[in-house]
Amino acid sequence: MSRLFLLLAALAVFAAACSSGDVAPPSTSTVAEAAAFPVTITTPTGDVTIQEKPQRIVSLSSTATESLFAISAGGQVVAVDDTSNYPEAAPITDLNGFTVTAESLATYDPDLVIYFFDPGDLAAGLETLGIPAVYQPAAVDLNDALGQIEQLGIATGNIDAATTLVAGMQEDIADIEASVTGSSGANYYYELGEELYSVTSSTFVGHLFGELGLMNIADPADPDGFGYPQLSSEFIIDVDPDLVFLADTKCCAQNAETLAARPGWDQLSALQNGAVVELDDDVASRWGPRVVDLLAAAAEAILTFELTSP
């Protein structure tokens, strides 16, 4: 079973839970403010109390890993999962966030675990062992993502650094959005893998790109609201998107040349106009500090399209 399938399944479960009202995503309004320990963090699975400033953090989320290092908590991190490849200083291990057990985590003697997917009994196992664990599922929008960074700042005792980071991100994002104000609203296809899975406007990436005025071609292909429909070549060719974003350049070695080699794809306007954007898979799939880079890449593509389109 591929990592992509597991990730999409995890995202779908979270989306379904949110839509049913069973849980709420963490946000700035659900983060318990505190200046000293102990602190209590409100998460989708309940409140978590952290008695002392953690010194042995294990991150099972590549997004959380990036955020932890960005808020100066990197020195407190003793282990990260096998997908946490950024920054280079992250102590990567063979821990698999989709299959990890509480017992295997206990060997690292953690005083805090951050995770975004529970393979079945992780949360219960950590609670039994007395290890505080904060669940940070995939963000649903930008406010949610920023709220998770602030939450990590409180949980790790790095509130000021987290607040500063969030403020800087908000300023950068406002500048990026302003740079494309008044654009005509190009439509786009966002590729997650060679199987032609995409994202809709209801997903985190979809929300981001919607803020830039982009229109998502995958929306009509998702009547059940899954958020990550599998499209067909015929559908994509028929719609003929103005822009194509490839989030599978590292995992699947996809680029403008490989797209052009697909039957019929060489006729796509995006290929003929040089409007294929080759993203870094990691930046494109995470909702941490580098969402600014993702938005900047999308804005640059919009501006280039505006300049080159007939």
Rosetta silent file (secondary structure, phi, psi, omega in degrees, C-alpha in Angstrom):
SEQUENCE: MSRLFLLLAALAVFAAACSSGDVAPPSTSTVAEAAAFPVTITTPTGDVTIQEKPQRIVSLSSTATESLFAISAGGQVVAVDDTSNYPEAAPITDLNGFTVTAESLATYDPDLVIYFFDPGDLAAGLETLGIPAVYQPAAVDLNDALGQIEQLGIATGNIDAATTLVAGMQEDIADIEASVTGSSGANYYYELGEELYSVTSSTFVGHLFGELGLMNIADPADPDGFGYPQLSSEFIIDVDPDLVFLADTKCCAQNAETLAARPGWDQLSALQNGAVVELDDDVASRWGPRVVDLLAAAAEAILTFELTSP
SCORE:     score description
SCORE:     0.000 S_00000001
   1 L     0.000  128.102 -172.725    0.000    0.000    0.000 S_00000001
   2 L   -75.507  156.140  175.373    1.550    3.307   -1.095 S_00000001
   3 H   -61.735  -37.600  180.000    2.324    6.232    1.183 S_00000001
   4 H   -60.244  -44.151 -179.370    0.181    8.412   -1.085 S_00000001
   5 H   -63.559  -43.455  179.870   -2.853    6.156   -0.575 S_00000001
   6 H   -63.435  -40.412  179.323   -2.356    6.120    3.201 S_00000001
   7 H   -64.619  -45.654  179.534   -1.982    9.875    3.273 S_00000001
   8 H   -62.877  -38.379  177.763   -5.118   10.412    1.215 S_00000001
   9 H   -63.203  -42.608  179.151   -7.003    7.984    3.453 S_00000001
  10 H   -63.695  -41.688  179.387   -5.880    9.864    6.557 S_00000001
  11 H   -65.442  -39.214 -179.421   -6.921   13.167    5.047 S_00000001
  12 H   -66.106  -41.913  178.534  -10.289   11.764    4.028 S_00000001
  13 H   -61.321  -43.048 -179.805  -10.989   10.414    7.521 S_00000001
  14 H   -64.707  -43.172 -179.660  -10.128   13.785    9.029 S_00000001
  15 H   -62.313  -41.414 -179.999  -12.313   15.659    6.529 S_00000001
  16 H   -64.786  -41.545  179.502  -15.240   13.337    7.226 S_00000001
  17 H   -63.244  -41.089  179.722  -14.869   13.760   10.979 S_00000001
  18 H   -65.287  -42.057 -176.907  -14.800   17.537   10.656 S_00000001
  19 H   -68.386  -25.576 -179.362  -17.860   17.615    8.428 S_00000001
  20 H   -86.622   -9.046  178.740  -19.803   15.466   10.864 S_00000001
  21 L    85.833    8.240 -177.994  -18.991   17.731   13.774 S_00000001
  22 L   -71.789  -37.304  179.489  -17.176   14.994   15.719 S_00000001
  23 L  -137.575  163.608  175.424  -13.929   16.917   16.025 S_00000001
  24 L  -124.604  140.882  178.579  -12.689   20.401   15.315 S_00000001
  25 L   -68.074  147.269  177.421   -9.304   21.280   13.836 S_00000001
  26 L   -64.929  143.020  178.328   -6.910   23.083   16.130 S_00000001
  27 L  -150.719  178.750 -178.923   -6.820   26.823   15.537 S_00000001
  28 H   -60.042  -25.725 -178.887   -5.790   29.987   17.307 S_00000001
  29 H   -80.981  -14.863 -178.549   -9.091   29.921   19.146 S_00000001
  30 H  -108.317    7.658  178.033   -8.535   26.424   20.542 S_00000001
  31 L   -92.657  123.000 -179.609   -4.994   26.918   21.778 S_00000001
  32 L   -75.462  117.034 -179.362   -4.821   27.376   25.516 S_00000001
  33 L   -73.556  136.565  177.815   -2.676   30.422   26.233 S_00000001
  34 L  -157.479  150.245 -178.174   -0.116   29.991   28.990 S_00000001
  35 L  -104.537  -18.245 -177.559    3.137   31.616   30.032 S_00000001
  36 L  -149.177  165.683  179.792    4.631   28.798   32.102 S_00000001
  37 L   -87.972  150.196    4.798    4.272   25.095   32.684 S_00000001
  38 L   -73.807  154.249  175.203    2.152   23.151   33.206 S_00000001
  39 E  -124.742  151.713  176.575    0.180   24.009   30.064 S_00000001
  40 E  -117.522  124.667 -178.002   -2.985   22.469   28.702 S_00000001
  41 E  -105.944  130.833  176.190   -3.361   22.100   24.951 S_00000001
  42 E   -92.367  121.402 -178.681   -6.779   21.655   23.335 S_00000001
  43 E  -124.131  169.715  178.723   -6.641   19.168   20.450 S_00000001
  44 L   -60.393  -20.170 -178.667   -9.268   17.415   18.293 S_00000001
  45 L  -103.194    5.061  178.821   -8.980   14.362   20.545 S_00000001
  46 E   126.425  177.326 -179.564   -9.217   16.228   23.849 S_00000001
  47 E   -78.778  141.429  177.647   -7.127   18.288   26.243 S_00000001
  48 E  -125.351  124.939  179.042   -3.490   17.367   26.824 S_00000001
  49 E  -101.630  129.517  178.327   -1.604   18.636   29.867 S_00000001
  50 E  -113.108  115.428 -170.510    2.177   19.012   29.670 S_00000001
  51 L   -73.025  -40.453 -177.611    3.662   19.336   33.134 S_00000001
  52 L  -134.775  160.562  178.703    7.143   20.632   32.272 S_00000001
  53 L   -58.471  119.687 -175.625    8.903   22.108   29.278 S_00000001
  54 L   -67.102  139.663  178.401    9.602   19.066   27.093 S_00000001
  55 L  -118.243   -7.244 -179.218   13.231   18.200   26.413 S_00000001
  56 L  -135.978   80.162 -176.239   12.763   14.953   24.485 S_00000001
  57 E   -92.849  136.885  171.122   10.250   15.514   21.699 S_00000001
  58 E  -115.402  126.021  178.851    9.429   12.909   19.047 S_00000001
  59 E  -109.106  124.972  176.544    7.719   14.190   15.914 S_00000001
  60 L  -106.826   22.276 -179.584    5.766   11.808   13.699 S_00000001
  61 L  -134.742  120.493 -179.644    4.707   14.613   11.373 S_00000001
  62 H   -63.594  -32.162  176.569    7.010   16.102    8.757 S_00000001
  63 H   -66.213  -48.106  179.871    5.005   19.325    8.949 S_00000001
  64 H   -62.482  -36.775  178.505    5.355   19.535   12.718 S_00000001
  65 H   -59.022  -47.762  178.974    9.079   18.787   12.421 S_00000001
  66 H   -60.031  -42.729 -178.614    9.570   21.790   10.145 S_00000001
  67 H   -66.759  -41.001 -179.938    7.546   23.979   12.486 S_00000001
  68 H   -59.140  -44.921  179.625    9.406   22.808   15.596 S_00000001
  69 H   -70.184  -32.319 -179.120   12.757   23.766   14.115 S_00000001
  70 H   -71.561  -21.625  179.840   11.356   27.054   12.803 S_00000001
  71 L  -104.556   20.213  175.609   10.242   28.093   16.317 S_00000001
  72 L    69.988   24.498  176.594   13.624   27.266   17.893 S_00000001
  73 L  -100.287    5.847 -177.087   12.458   23.977   19.406 S_00000001
  74 H   -58.273  -35.262  179.767   14.836   21.877   17.306 S_00000001
  75 H   -67.691  -14.500  178.843   17.210   21.356   20.212 S_00000001
  76 H   -92.973   -8.197 -175.538   14.395   19.657   22.119 S_00000001
  77 E   -90.190  123.433 -178.155   13.683   17.142   19.337 S_00000001
  78 E  -104.330  -17.304 -179.994   15.353   13.744   19.807 S_00000001
  79 E  -162.121  145.634  175.506   13.723   11.788   16.966 S_00000001
  80 E  -133.827  165.549 -177.412   11.516   12.330   13.921 S_00000001
  81 L   -74.475  175.264 -172.164    9.748   10.000   11.524 S_00000001
  82 L   -76.143   -3.465  174.712   11.192    8.714    8.268 S_00000001
  83 L  -102.725   -6.298 -177.727    9.530   11.407    6.138 S_00000001
  84 L   -81.696   76.018 -175.256   10.823   14.351    8.176 S_00000001
  85 L   -95.846   10.615  179.358   13.662   15.199    5.795 S_00000001
  86 L  -145.502  134.833   -2.424   13.677   18.956    6.457 S_00000001
  87 L   -76.148  176.166 -177.303   15.584   20.692    7.882 S_00000001
  88 L   -60.663  -28.184 -177.438   18.826   18.738    7.566 S_00000001
  89 L   -73.471  -10.838 -178.239   19.379   18.986   11.317 S_00000001
  90 L   -63.166  130.550 -178.189   16.252   16.934   12.038 S_00000001
  91 L   -77.519   76.666 -174.842   17.208   13.631   13.752 S_00000001
  92 E   -67.830  143.425 -179.356   15.515   11.370   11.199 S_00000001
  93 L  -132.016 -172.549  176.337   14.888    7.733   12.154 S_00000001
  94 L   -94.353   13.963  176.596   13.131    4.720   10.648 S_00000001
  95 L   -63.157  129.670  179.480    9.944    5.488   12.603 S_00000001
  96 L  -106.569  115.784 -175.362    6.941    5.202   10.293 S_00000001
  97 L   -63.544  -16.193 -179.300    4.131    7.551   11.248 S_00000001
  98 L   -91.859  -17.579 -175.550    1.542    5.233    9.690 S_00000001
  99 L  -129.291    0.328 -173.812    2.553    2.054   11.537 S_00000001
 100 L   -62.148  150.344  176.343    4.404    3.209   14.661 S_00000001
 101 L  -115.136  158.482  178.428    3.513    1.776   18.066 S_00000001
 102 H   -62.153  -35.583 -179.197    3.601    3.376   21.484 S_00000001
 103 H   -64.813  -40.762  179.313    6.123    0.776   22.609 S_00000001
 104 H   -68.571  -33.662  177.107    8.583    1.663   19.843 S_00000001
 105 H   -68.796  -34.460 -177.423    8.260    5.340   20.690 S_00000001
 106 H   -61.243  -24.217 -179.982    8.919    4.649   24.362 S_00000001
 107 L   -65.787  -19.126  177.759   12.467    3.540   23.517 S_00000001
 108 L   -89.870   -0.045  179.670   13.262    7.206   22.818 S_00000001
 109 L    50.623   52.206 -177.170   12.078    8.160   26.323 S_00000001
 110 L   -76.198  149.095  170.555    9.956   11.054   24.989 S_00000001
 111 L  -109.035    4.059  172.494    8.281   13.639   27.175 S_00000001
 112 E  -163.846  134.550  175.899    6.144   14.835   24.231 S_00000001
 113 E  -122.014  133.377  174.677    4.992   13.204   20.979 S_00000001
 114 E  -111.597  128.359 -179.171    3.518   15.119   18.044 S_00000001
 115 E  -142.533  157.279  179.338    1.556   13.056   15.509 S_00000001
 116 L  -121.589   -3.969 -179.721   -0.873   13.597   12.635 S_00000001
 117 L  -146.859  132.406  177.694   -2.132   10.036   12.079 S_00000001
 118 L  -107.489  112.951 -178.190   -3.143    7.331   14.520 S_00000001
 119 L   -68.438   -2.770  177.141   -2.705    3.842   13.035 S_00000001
 120 L   153.852  -54.051 -176.552   -5.220    2.477   15.514 S_00000001
 121 L  -137.076   23.323 -177.936   -4.162    2.515   19.144 S_00000001
 122 H   -63.831  -51.972 -176.933   -1.251    4.963   19.280 S_00000001
 123 H   -58.943  -44.929 -179.451   -2.995    7.618   21.349 S_00000001
 124 H   -64.373  -39.708 -179.872   -4.343    5.063   23.828 S_00000001
 125 H   -65.640  -41.503  179.046   -0.948    3.384   24.112 S_00000001
 126 H   -66.965  -37.656  177.932    0.869    6.652   24.801 S_00000001
 127 H   -64.128  -39.953  177.732   -1.720    7.600   27.400 S_00000001
 128 H   -61.717  -36.318 -179.459   -1.207    4.265   29.132 S_00000001
 129 H   -83.072   -4.629  179.436    2.531    4.922   29.208 S_00000001
 130 L    75.693   26.433 -179.262    1.984    8.422   30.568 S_00000001
 131 L  -102.722  116.591  178.188    3.533   10.143   27.527 S_00000001
 132 L   -61.687  137.401 -178.875    1.831   13.419   26.539 S_00000001
 133 E  -138.908  132.130 -179.945    0.864   13.414   22.853 S_00000001
 134 E  -110.584  121.546  179.574   -0.503   16.230   20.714 S_00000001
 135 E   -90.437  118.905  177.022   -2.548   15.310   17.654 S_00000001
 136 L  -124.284   90.142 -178.831   -2.175   17.773   14.772 S_00000001
 137 L   -70.961  175.537 -179.928   -4.087   16.472   11.747 S_00000001
 138 L   -56.291  132.701  179.545   -3.829   17.920    8.269 S_00000001
 139 L   -65.592  146.452  178.240   -4.745   21.599    8.276 S_00000001
 140 L   -97.542  -21.574  176.389   -7.967   22.537    6.526 S_00000001
 141 L  -158.246 -179.561 -174.537   -7.044   26.148    5.838 S_00000001
 142 H   -65.149  -41.282  178.838   -4.363   28.731    6.502 S_00000001
 143 H   -59.641  -38.507  177.791   -5.735   29.837    9.872 S_00000001
 144 H   -62.912  -45.091 -179.724   -5.651   26.219   10.983 S_00000001
 145 H   -62.637  -44.228  179.519   -2.025   25.844    9.881 S_00000001
 146 H   -66.631  -35.999  177.569   -0.957   29.002   11.691 S_00000001
 147 H   -63.433  -36.235  178.384   -2.864   27.893   14.767 S_00000001
 148 H   -65.988  -37.164  177.411   -0.927   24.638   14.843 S_00000001
 149 H   -64.113  -45.362  178.014    2.379   26.537   14.824 S_00000001
 150 H   -61.996  -38.129  178.689    1.215   28.682   17.734 S_00000001
 151 H   -61.697  -43.328  177.621    0.054   25.535   19.511 S_00000001
 152 H   -63.713  -35.128  177.417    3.509   23.987   19.158 S_00000001
 153 H   -61.233  -41.453  178.814    5.027   27.160   20.564 S_00000001
 154 H   -70.610  -43.576 -177.093    2.944   26.811   23.711 S_00000001
 155 H   -64.922  -27.624 -175.491    3.475   23.054   24.014 S_00000001
 156 H  -106.390   -1.816 -178.983    7.262   23.397   23.761 S_00000001
 157 L    80.051   26.464 -179.961    7.786   26.628   25.687 S_00000001
 158 L  -124.716   51.338 -173.975    8.652   28.670   22.596 S_00000001
 159 H   -63.567  -46.737 -176.477    5.651   30.989   22.475 S_00000001
 160 H   -61.882  -43.649 -179.227    7.506   34.152   21.439 S_00000001
 161 H   -64.755  -39.632  179.532    9.315   32.456   18.560 S_00000001
 162 H   -66.468  -42.316  179.196    6.084   30.884   17.309 S_00000001
 163 H   -63.008  -41.980  178.663    4.217   34.185   17.494 S_00000001
 164 H   -64.396  -42.595  179.213    6.990   35.943   15.590 S_00000001
 165 H   -61.593  -47.832 -178.493    7.042   33.236   12.924 S_00000001
 166 H   -61.442  -43.099  179.733    3.272   33.366   12.425 S_00000001
 167 H   -61.730  -41.870  178.542    3.280   37.158   12.176 S_00000001
 168 H   -64.979  -40.161  177.972    6.037   37.039    9.559 S_00000001
 169 H   -63.873  -43.119 -179.875    4.181   34.398    7.561 S_00000001
 170 H   -61.416  -40.281  178.892    0.980   36.434    7.645 S_00000001
 171 H   -65.887  -44.549  178.993    2.832   39.483    6.356 S_00000001
 172 H   -62.657  -42.887 -178.831    4.505   37.531    3.553 S_00000001
 173 H   -65.516  -39.432  177.565    1.241   35.896    2.539 S_00000001
 174 H   -61.278  -40.254  178.729   -0.562   39.240    2.464 S_00000001
 175 H   -65.345  -41.134 -179.993    2.135   40.594    0.136 S_00000001
 176 H   -64.252  -45.680  179.831    1.839   37.545   -2.137 S_00000001
 177 H   -63.077  -37.839  179.296   -1.939   37.817   -2.322 S_00000001
 178 H   -65.522  -30.692 -176.838   -1.688   41.532   -3.071 S_00000001
 179 H   -67.844  -21.428 -178.842    0.692   40.823   -5.949 S_00000001
 180 L  -114.093   11.186  177.748   -2.004   38.908   -7.851 S_00000001
 181 L   -60.344  130.951 -179.779   -5.015   41.048   -6.933 S_00000001
 182 L    90.774    0.410  177.234   -7.090   41.668  -10.035 S_00000001
 183 L   -66.367  158.755 -170.646   -5.807   38.644  -11.947 S_00000001
 184 L   -73.730  -14.667  179.402   -8.277   37.063  -14.330 S_00000001
 185 L    88.947   64.464  178.583   -8.704   33.803  -12.428 S_00000001
 186 L   -67.418  155.264  174.045   -6.897   31.075  -14.328 S_00000001
 187 E  -100.146  158.847 -172.643   -7.943   27.471  -13.796 S_00000001
 188 E  -144.826  155.222  171.028   -5.484   24.808  -12.713 S_00000001
 189 E  -116.743  130.023 -177.757   -4.801   21.110  -12.384 S_00000001
 190 E  -115.847  116.199 -174.156   -2.827   19.996   -9.322 S_00000001
 191 E  -101.640  125.754  177.663   -1.214   16.563   -9.611 S_00000001
 192 L   -93.449  -23.192 -178.102   -0.385   14.462   -6.559 S_00000001
 193 L  -170.830  169.831 -178.868    0.856   11.411   -8.436 S_00000001
 194 L   -62.770  -18.928  178.094    0.977    9.588  -11.748 S_00000001
 195 L   -74.643   -0.607  177.328   -2.336    7.980  -10.843 S_00000001
 196 L    69.841   27.178  168.308   -3.807   11.472  -11.480 S_00000001
 197 E   -69.327  142.554 -178.223   -5.067   12.039   -7.958 S_00000001
 198 L  -134.264 -171.438  177.143   -5.693   15.738   -7.445 S_00000001
 199 L  -124.188  152.928  175.896   -7.046   18.161   -4.842 S_00000001
 200 L  -107.109  179.001 -179.031  -10.264   20.163   -4.773 S_00000001
 201 L   -67.274  -14.204 -178.983  -11.021   23.608   -3.428 S_00000001
 202 L   -82.682   -9.129 -178.489  -12.103   22.054   -0.117 S_00000001
 203 L   -88.502  173.092  179.148   -8.562   20.916    0.728 S_00000001
 204 H   -59.635  -50.733  179.560   -5.768   22.907    2.318 S_00000001
 205 H   -62.247  -40.992  178.691   -3.986   23.477   -0.994 S_00000001
 206 H   -59.796  -40.997  175.978   -7.308   24.257   -2.636 S_00000001
 207 H   -61.986  -45.733 -179.037   -8.031   26.909   -0.022 S_00000001
 208 H   -58.688  -50.853 -176.701   -4.597   28.459   -0.522 S_00000001
 209 H   -69.059  -30.483  175.862   -4.872   28.628   -4.285 S_00000001
 210 H   -63.767  -34.446  178.006   -8.443   29.882   -4.056 S_00000001
 211 H   -64.693  -22.469  178.052   -7.192   32.851   -2.037 S_00000001
 212 L   -90.707    1.594  178.399   -5.059   33.725   -5.065 S_00000001
 213 L    88.622    8.907  179.588   -8.096   33.690   -7.339 S_00000001
 214 L   -80.794  149.018  178.129   -7.329   30.373   -9.034 S_00000001
 215 E  -110.498  134.653 -171.796  -10.140   28.033  -10.109 S_00000001
 216 E   -95.843  122.457 -178.060   -9.795   24.294   -9.536 S_00000001
 217 L   -73.488  -16.595 -175.637  -10.708   21.935  -12.387 S_00000001
 218 L   -80.713  -13.792 -175.137  -11.087   18.978   -9.991 S_00000001
 219 H   -55.955  -46.594 -179.019  -14.115   20.356   -8.140 S_00000001
 220 H   -68.203  -15.623 -177.749  -16.763   18.938  -10.508 S_00000001
 221 H   -92.126   12.155 -175.994  -15.076   15.521  -10.359 S_00000001
 222 L  -131.343   62.961 -175.893  -15.619   15.174   -6.603 S_00000001
 223 L   -64.967  -23.367 -178.218  -19.383   14.853   -5.991 S_00000001
 224 L   -89.231   -3.831  178.782  -18.869   13.002   -2.693 S_00000001
 225 L    72.950   24.399  178.653  -16.635   15.711   -1.222 S_00000001
 226 L   -61.291  -38.462  178.578  -13.649   13.389   -0.726 S_00000001
 227 L    97.116  -20.098 -176.364  -11.310   16.251   -1.573 S_00000001
 228 L  -134.581   64.753 -176.271   -8.783   14.104   -3.422 S_00000001
 229 L   -72.093  153.582  172.783  -10.483   12.735   -6.556 S_00000001
 230 E   -95.455  116.904 -178.470   -8.730   10.593   -9.127 S_00000001
 231 L   -89.664  174.621  175.521   -9.125   12.268  -12.506 S_00000001
 232 L  -117.154  156.700  176.838   -8.739   10.783  -15.958 S_00000001
 233 H   -58.409  -40.934 -178.559   -6.508   11.911  -18.793 S_00000001
 234 H   -60.758  -41.676  179.281   -9.598   12.452  -20.902 S_00000001
 235 H   -62.733  -47.917 -177.173  -11.107   14.755  -18.291 S_00000001
 236 H   -64.376  -43.828 -179.880   -7.940   16.818  -17.930 S_00000001
 237 H   -64.055  -39.609 -179.235   -7.396   17.103  -21.682 S_00000001
 238 H   -65.998  -41.784 -179.823  -11.021   18.095  -22.228 S_00000001
 239 H   -71.720  -35.396  178.386  -10.910   20.842  -19.567 S_00000001
 240 L    56.749   70.171 -175.920   -7.490   22.032  -20.813 S_00000001
 241 L   -63.435  148.629  177.010   -6.257   23.828  -17.653 S_00000001
 242 L   -69.703  -36.813 -176.928   -4.383   27.111  -17.921 S_00000001
 243 E  -129.228  144.372  174.656   -1.873   26.040  -15.278 S_00000001
 244 E  -125.234  126.083  176.860   -0.560   22.656  -14.184 S_00000001
 245 E  -110.164  123.649 -179.027    1.104   22.197  -10.793 S_00000001
 246 E  -102.835  113.288  176.104    3.139   19.033  -10.330 S_00000001
 247 L  -103.384   25.105 -179.110    3.504   17.872   -6.720 S_00000001
 248 L  -132.069   35.013 -178.931    5.069   14.587   -7.848 S_00000001
 249 L   -76.907  -32.070 -178.135    8.455   15.718   -9.148 S_00000001
 250 L   -91.682  -45.862 -177.863   10.477   13.925   -6.458 S_00000001
 251 L   -67.309  -37.940 -168.375    8.360   10.876   -5.737 S_00000001
 252 L  -126.815    7.350  176.362    7.551   10.073   -9.349 S_00000001
 253 L    54.900   39.622  179.279   10.076   12.064  -11.429 S_00000001
 254 L   -92.201  143.592  178.479    7.334   13.978  -13.223 S_00000001
 255 L  -157.136 -175.624 -178.264    8.035   17.163  -15.165 S_00000001
 256 H   -59.966  -36.155 -179.188    6.896   19.002  -18.278 S_00000001
 257 H   -67.554  -43.336 -179.806    8.710   16.512  -20.518 S_00000001
 258 H   -68.285  -33.157  176.084    7.080   13.433  -18.977 S_00000001
 259 H   -64.884  -43.242 -178.861    3.675   15.122  -19.204 S_00000001
 260 H   -62.975  -23.909 -179.467    4.201   15.877  -22.881 S_00000001
 261 L   -81.607  -12.592  177.499    4.931   12.181  -23.451 S_00000001
 262 L   -72.642  141.199 -177.945    1.520   11.150  -22.136 S_00000001
 263 L   -54.963  119.026  176.630   -0.971   10.456  -24.969 S_00000001
 264 L    86.811  -15.152 -174.859   -2.728   13.686  -25.910 S_00000001
 265 H   -73.217  -22.154 -178.542   -1.151   15.804  -23.208 S_00000001
 266 H   -65.152  -15.220  178.586    1.194   17.620  -25.573 S_00000001
 267 H   -88.795   -4.999  179.439   -1.824   19.571  -26.803 S_00000001
 268 L   -62.178  137.956  179.069   -2.583   21.031  -23.367 S_00000001
 269 H   -59.081  -38.937 -178.558   -2.413   24.818  -23.324 S_00000001
 270 H   -61.070  -37.824  178.229   -0.371   24.731  -20.135 S_00000001
 271 H   -72.163  -43.129 -178.380    2.313   22.651  -21.849 S_00000001
 272 H   -68.081  -27.785 -178.319    2.329   24.712  -25.016 S_00000001
 273 L   -98.192    5.612 -179.084    2.522   27.963  -23.039 S_00000001
 274 L    67.251   32.539 -176.860    5.196   26.806  -20.591 S_00000001
 275 L  -106.472   36.071  173.269    2.724   26.986  -17.704 S_00000001
 276 E  -100.116  120.578 -176.221    3.705   23.732  -15.984 S_00000001
 277 E  -104.152  115.878 -178.523    4.987   24.431  -12.466 S_00000001
 278 E   -91.590  103.204 -176.235    7.306   21.767  -11.064 S_00000001
 279 L   -87.901  159.937  167.299    6.912   21.937   -7.286 S_00000001
 280 L   -77.723  120.397 -176.620    8.973   20.398   -4.522 S_00000001
 281 H   -50.804  -42.942 -175.094    6.803   17.488   -3.321 S_00000001
 282 H   -66.438  -46.497  178.118    7.590   18.169    0.318 S_00000001
 283 H   -61.274  -38.227 -175.483    6.742   21.868    0.174 S_00000001
 284 H   -73.755  -18.151 -174.191    3.588   21.043   -1.759 S_00000001
 285 H  -110.794    1.459 -177.197    2.321   18.460    0.738 S_00000001
 286 L  -116.777  156.836 -174.491    3.007   20.155    4.076 S_00000001
 287 L  -119.383   31.222  179.365    1.196   22.948    5.877 S_00000001
 288 L   -95.610 -151.002 -174.682    4.069   24.371    7.909 S_00000001
 289 L   -58.540  -26.973 -176.278    6.265   27.451    7.468 S_00000001
 290 L   -83.084    8.998  171.751    7.035   26.709    3.814 S_00000001
 291 H   -62.273  -25.144  176.025    3.440   27.282    2.699 S_00000001
 292 H   -61.907  -41.018  178.209    4.762   30.757    1.953 S_00000001
 293 H   -64.820  -40.152  179.208    7.059   29.205   -0.667 S_00000001
 294 H   -63.639  -45.306  178.734    4.160   27.261   -2.173 S_00000001
 295 H   -64.010  -38.546  179.305    2.017   30.382   -2.429 S_00000001
 296 H   -63.336  -40.194  178.449    4.904   32.336   -3.926 S_00000001
 297 H   -64.608  -40.771  178.965    5.347   29.682   -6.626 S_00000001
 298 H   -66.681  -42.039  179.906    1.638   29.788   -7.436 S_00000001
 299 H   -64.363  -39.893  177.877    1.612   33.595   -7.566 S_00000001
 300 H   -62.388  -39.674  178.085    4.616   33.619   -9.899 S_00000001
 301 H   -64.768  -39.291  178.641    2.814   31.175  -12.184 S_00000001
 302 H   -62.796  -47.198 -178.162   -0.280   33.387  -12.202 S_00000001
 303 H   -64.720  -38.966  177.823    1.693   36.495  -13.092 S_00000001
 304 H   -65.044  -41.553  178.109    3.588   34.661  -15.820 S_00000001
 305 H   -61.579  -41.631  179.893    0.301   33.355  -17.232 S_00000001
 306 H   -61.886  -36.063 -178.228   -1.134   36.866  -17.235 S_00000001
 307 H   -76.040  -30.833 -172.527    1.863   38.121  -19.206 S_00000001
 308 H  -102.594  -16.946 -177.199    1.926   35.320  -21.762 S_00000001
 309 L   -70.560  148.966 -178.920   -1.737   34.480  -22.287 S_00000001
 310 L   -59.808    0.000    0.000   -3.391   35.781  -25.475 S_00000001
